[in-house]
């Protein structure tokens, strides 16, 4: 069972055979070892239950209905393995016939034999209703969730809750859909982490674990570390923003989900160890592909550049340049990348190294524009010694599960950071890429 979820006990036992679930979900894992993680469920083990889950064998959406009713696997046409963006999932049930939509597109054919909400003696929703987990113990995909609607009594299509952007062609949220929620209906996580129902029904939930608000949302997706480029010697946690190495003395590269070829970008890293062997920097697509499992640090080849925490030197193409000084335990390392002028800047706890000033373009390190041409990723790399734990703030306003202690200025308005974002720089996010 997920360590963070919300639960509502004692909803009215509905007699409705029609309902709609609409939610936006961003997964943090590409697979699960066992079980089938649920995003919505109601009931209890041994007392009747139903819910929406991700099948651990193929990562497709499925519906579970208790004994006597039909369960359906493969509701989605494809596997839901994308950890870089958000999925809009709609499960619309009309008189026992269900229709699934992913990002506005109907998936396959309709499915029959869907259990009514009172399928097990009227007890299922009356027992427990869960969002973000299941009625039992299953593996966890650690999803981020937004705009979670439950409609009791009416089957709505996906177009009720989303629409195609006329400019970008992307599927986007309708923030205030015109719906009738019914007795048991609720609306959670519209614009904050509150577990209070925003449908007007007062069906408030209770949080188990820590439920936090992130800047990452369906309207503006922020970079995280990419689990599809995860070296075998490390784990990602906290929504893929924290690195936890699993092996000592192993070099690795962890790369961002989003990349850039131009623009000015800012990110912060909190270094949680005191041996100073972590490296932060940028790497090209080639570098990330070649080095993620090859026991190479960022800057060992021509395809990357980074700063080494042990001594503050910058490494590029296996050459060393003196730039700053080493950092210690709990240091917050600032990094600014000016891809328009091929410069990178580093700082520690609010002060830029080498008297650098990204806002004016002075005293930055000039990397090789030819070797680092094309798309570049923000990377964190281990220098081959120790278990170096790192929390990254790509603009979400958190280091791990701890909120920033104070918010610096940020003219772009995109993302929340501990220190002032240099003039002209912004967070690596989808809105930032479109500035």
DAKARA-V762105 format. One record per run of one state. SS is the DSSP state (A for helix, B for strand, O for the rest). FROM is the first residue (numbers start at 0). LEN is the number of residues. If there is no record, write none. Layout:
BEGIN
ss->[SS/SS]
from->[FROM/FROM]
len->[LEN/LEN]
END
This chain:
BEGIN
ss->[O/B/O/B/O/B/O/B/O/B/O/B/O/B/O/B/O/B/O/B/O/A/B/O/B/O/A/O/B/O/B/O/B/O/B/O/B/O/B/O/B/O/B/O/A/O/B/O/B/O/B/O/B/O/B/A/O/B/O/B/O/B/O/B/O/B/O/B/A/O/B/O/B/O/B/O/B/O/B/O/B/O/B/O/B/O/B/O/B/O/B/A/O]
from->[0/4/9/18/26/37/43/48/54/60/65/71/72/86/94/96/102/104/106/110/111/123/127/131/143/152/157/160/161/164/170/173/185/188/205/208/216/217/219/220/221/222/224/225/226/229/233/237/241/245/250/260/263/271/277/284/291/303/308/313/316/318/321/330/338/342/348/350/352/355/356/357/361/362/364/366/375/383/389/393/395/396/397/399/401/403/415/416/425/426/428/429/433]
len->[4/5/9/8/11/6/5/6/6/5/6/1/14/8/2/6/2/2/4/1/12/4/4/12/9/5/3/1/3/6/3/12/3/17/3/8/1/2/1/1/1/2/1/1/3/4/4/4/4/5/10/3/8/6/7/7/12/5/5/3/2/3/9/8/4/6/2/2/3/1/1/4/1/2/2/9/8/6/4/2/1/1/2/2/2/12/1/9/1/2/1/4/2]
END
